[in-house]
């Protein structure tokens, strides 16, 4: 009887040891795979994307959500007509981050220096917004554009100098590295758009003309030289850019990012 108990105990210990070793190998494998996935030689065809570069020091970029009566703009067509009544021209527009059912922004939204919605620091939640790290795209009052992780944004001391800001997620690039959860060749395809900051300080917007995975979208921003880039949204994404014969004026959005003159 004692021998049976002893043998059972030894067998249980061996099984436990094997499980621990398996888990250690499994974790190490995943970690190694994440590093390998950031393939420096991998490039994507840029014609798959609608691309727009903007110099915030010379071109006027504003964020829109509601008009003076408190009514949501909702789409570029409504915004365009509103601007025309003010003798202004809509040059470029894209959706500026995720939003809730009532069209209110999800996470931080700073509107012309006024914080309309506070920073969302929840680490775990449902959807792409909470794929960590997520981040912030913001424009300072002296027209400097920045994309940073939410964690880094918390360290910002000069928040009073921010003119516009929108929070979204996930980050596409973090310090020049593709988000570790993205997979090259992933079948998770969708229309997607994002924003990054070029080495010269210009803002780079991109929306896929066809369905694209996260890895390829991030790769585009990396091959253009961006160090940080942020995912804005998925299938709802649209762009108004008549200079490139692309005029999507329909749709329903929360925040709209637009260049006007």
Buried (B, 14 or more C-beta within 10 A) or exposed (E): EEEEEEEEEEEEEEEEEEEEEEEEEEEEEEEEEBEEBBEEEBEBEEEBBBBBEBBBEEBEBBBBBBEEEEEBBBBBBBBBEBBEEEEBEBBBBBBBBBBEEEBBBBBBBBBEEEEBBEBBEEEEEEEBBBBBBBBBBBBBEEBBBBBBBBBBBEEEEEBEEBBBBBBBBBBBBBEEBBBBEBBBEBEEEBBBBBBBBBEEEBBBBBBBEEEBBBBBBBBBBBEBEBBBBBBBBBEBBBBBBEEEEBBBBEBEBBBBBBBBE
